[in-house]
Amino acid sequence: MSSALTGPYARDLIGYGRNPPHPQWPGGARIAINFVMNYEEGSEYSLLDGDGFSEATLTESAANVVPAGGRDLAAEGMFEYGVRVGFWRIMRLFAERNLPMTIFACALALERHPPAAAAIREAGHDICCHGWRWIEHYKLTKEQEREHIRLAVESLQKTLGSRPLGWYCRYGPSIHTRGLLVEEGGFRYDSDCYNDEIPYWVLQDGKPQLIVPYSLVTNDSKFGRGVFGTSEDYFQFLRDQFDMLYAEGRTMPRMMSCGLHLRSIGHPARAAGLMRFLDHIGKFEGVWVARRIEIAEHWRATFPYQPGMEQISKVGP
């Protein structure tokens, strides 16, 4: 056997195993649901920001069609739709039902849209930092990433009046991200994991860090990949996820994360599916629609870190 396979395995494939802890959600809820608005538009790759190309992810175009080095004005317009129109539609849907959201906020994007920042403050939605810009942190050097984290915290503090308490990278972290978050010191949790349905503790550089997992499964990004074609596809998928978790929640409550992107779900024919899902869950008792920071603080109070509680998470060079 190769010697490369004999050392410690820096992953945890077991987690909580057969008997996860009962989350004891507030009010005896059978499920905690967190809706996440990914606020990215205005911080994406752009020639105007010196990146050398235009971002086209989660637009109505299948791929970049403008030759390299040219501005993709169509893609720019589709991003702009997200914050000019889609943002306000989604905000109205949640305000009409008096439901909270978490904003995965790219700091530069919100900095460039003061009316949206003001609306988020007024609504009381919590902020989880989604980076300084909507870029992949695993493409940055450690020093670049440290600087991006600093810029993001500083910007959101200025724009919103308070610092972010949570963190989530675009798609996935780098091998340095969690260590840099612990180094920065102000984050109560990070969501750079997709491997569970309830929070858990890890040790990073000898310090406990709370992980509140996110999901790409119940996520409107599947519209952009052709998995969801209609609002009914989206509604049925989320409804089935909710219904099964709710049934399991009689004895084993979990959480459900629903990711929303303004330039995707913000269009009327897709927002209709979100509206149906919000109304569906409103018919049930024992549903805690929560801000992500509320889930994190509940876990910290209910399951405060104790030595030996951590799961394996050896991340770093």
N, C-alpha and C positions, 0 to 999 in steps of 0.2 A: 504494500500500500504506500502511496506517495506520502512523503513526510508532510506535504502541504495539508493533508487531511487529518493530521494527528493533533494539531493545536486546538485551543478553545474555539468553539463555533459561535461567532458573534451574532447569532440570531436566536429568537425564541419562537419555536414552532408549536409550543404547548399553551402558553398563556395561562388563562384561568382554568383551562381544562374542563372536565365534566361538571364541576360545581362552581360556577362563577358566583361572586358575592351578589346578594340581593341589593340593588342600588338604593332602596328606600327612598324613592323619588317623593318629593313633597306631595302631601295629600293622598298618599297611597297610590299614586298614578301607576298605571300599567305600562306606560310608554312615555318617554321623553322625546319630543320632536324639536329639532333645531333647523330652521330655515336660514340659508346662507345666501345673501346677495353678494356675488363676486363683482366688485366695483373696479374695473380694469381700464375702461375706455379713457384714453388720454395719457396713458402711461405705457402703451404697447410700443413695440419696435416701430420706428418711423424715420424716414429720411430727415424730417424736420428736427429730430433729436440726435441726428448724426449717426444713425445705425447702419445706413447703407442699403436698407430695404424696408418695405412696408409689411407689417403683420397682417395676415389674412385668416387666422384661426378663429373658428366659430362665427364666420360670416356666411353669406349665402353662396359664396364661390367655392368650388371644389378644391381649388389650389391657387397659388399665386400665378397669375397669367401675365402680369406686366414684367417685361425684361428686367433683369437685375440692374439696380442703379436708378430705376425710374420710380416715381411716386405712383402708388396704386390708389388713385383718387376714389375708385369705387369701394375698395376695402376701407379706406378712411371714412367714407360716408356711412358705411354699415356700422362701424364702430361708433360714429357720432350719433346714429339713430339710438343706440343703446342708452345714452345719457340725455339726449334731447327729448326722447319720447318714452322708451321702455322703462327707464328709471321711475318716471312719474306714474306710469300705469301700475307697476308693481307696488310702489308705495301706497297708491290708492287701495289696491286689493287688500293689503294688510291693515291699513287704517280703518277701512270699512268694517273689518272683523275684529278690530282691536287686538291684533296679534303682533308679537315682537319678531324681530329678525336679528341676525348677526350680519354685520357688514365685513366681508373680507376685503379690506380697503388697500388698494395700491395708493401710496401716499401722494405721489405726484398727480395722479388722476383726480383725487379729491381736492388737492391744492388748486387745480385748474378749473374747478367747478364750485365756487362758493355757494350758489343757491342749493346745490345738492347737499353740501356739507351742513348747511343750516337746517335743511329739512330732516336730515338724519339726527342731528342734535335735538331738534324739536320733538321728533318721534320717540326718542329714547332708545334707539337701537344701539347695541353694543358694537365695538370695533375690535376686529382681529386683524392684525397687520398682514397684508398680502405682499409685502415688499415695498421698496421705494418705487420700483417700476415693475411692470408685468413681464419679467424676464426670468430665465431659468438660473437659479442660484448655483446649480452644479456646473455651470459654465464659467463661474467666477473664480478668481484666486481667493485664497483665504482673506488676504488684506482687502481686496475689492468687496468681498461679502461683508466683512466687518464694517466697511464704510457705508455700504448700502443699508445695513441695519441701523446705523447711527442716523443717516439721513432720513430714513423712514420714520423712526421714533420722533425725531426733531420736527419733521414736517407735520405729522398727525397731531402732535402736541399743539402746534401753532394753529392748525386748521380747525381742530375740534375742541381745543381747550383742555384736553386730557390725553395722556399717553395710552397707547394700546397695551392691553394686558395679555393678548394671545397672538400667536404667530402661525402663518401657513404660507409655504412657498408655492410658486407655480409648479404644479405637477408633483414634484418631489424635492427633498432637500439635497444639499451636498453633504459630503462626509464631515464638513466643518460646521454645518448650520447649528445643530443643537448645542455644541460646545460654545459657539459664539452667542447664542441666546442666553445660556447660563452665565457666560462672562458678562453680558450686558446687565443682567440682574433684575430687570423689571417685569419680566414676563411670568404670568401666573400659570400658563400652560402653553403647549404647542399642539398643533393638529397635523403635523407632518407624518401621519401614519394612516393606513387603511386596513389595519389587521385585527380590529375588534369592534364590538358594538357597545362597549362601556369603557369608561376611562381606566387608566392604570398608571402606576408609577414606574419610572426608570431611574437609574443613577447615571448622571453624566458628570465626569470629572469629579466623582465623589459626592456630588450634590443631587438631591432628589428633584426630579422634574416630572410634572404631571402631564400625561398625554391624553388628549380628548380626541379620539379618532374621527376622521372625516370619511366621506364615501364618494367614489366616482360611479357607484352603481345607481343610486337614486339621484341622478344628476342630469340636468337638462343638456349637458354637453353631448349627450347621445343623439340629440337632434343633428348636431354637426357631423356625426359619424354615420348617419343614416340608420341608426338603430331605432329611433323614434321617427315616425313619418308624420303622425298627426297628433293633435291634442288628446285624442282618445287613447292612442298608444301610451302616451305619457301618463295620463290619468290612471289607466288600468294597471300599469306597472307599479306606480306609487301606491295605488289602492291595495294591490296584492301584498306589497311589502308591509304596509301598515296593518292590514287585516291579520296577517300571520304573526307579526310582532305583538299585536294587541292580544291575540289569543294566547300566545306564549306568556304574555305579561301577567297572566293570572297567578303564575308561580315564579316566573323568571323574567322580570322587566328588563328591557334594553332601551337603547336610544336609536333614533333614526335621523340621519343628516340628509337634508334636501338642498343640493346646490343649484343656484339660479344665476344665469348670466343675462345681462340686460339686453344685449344684442341678439339673444336667442329667445328666451322665454318672454321677453318684453313685447314681442309681436302678438297682435290680437289672436291669431289662430292657434298660437301656442299658449298664451296666457289663459285662454279658455279652459285648458286642461288643468292648469294650476288652480284656477278658480273652483273647478269642480272638486279638486282634491281638498282644498281648504274647507269647502262646505261639507265634504264627506267626513272629515275628522271631527268637525264641529258637532256631529250627531252623537258622539260617544262621550260617556263619562270616563274619568280617570285618564285623561290625556293632558300631559304637561307640555305645552308649547313654550319653549324656554330659550332665552339667550344663551349663547355658548358660555359666557362668563358665569352665568348662573349654574350651569351644569358643573363647571370647573369648581366653583366655590362650594357647591353642595358636596362634591366628592371630597374636597379637602376637609370639610367639616365632619363628614360621615366616616371617611376612611383616611384619617391623617397618616402621613407617612411614618412607618416604623421600620427599623432595620430588618431586612429579610423580605420585605413586602415587594421590593422591586422586581420587575421582569428584566430579562437580558436585553441590553441595548448598548453594545460596545460599538459606538459610531465614532469614527475618526481615523486618522492615518496611523 
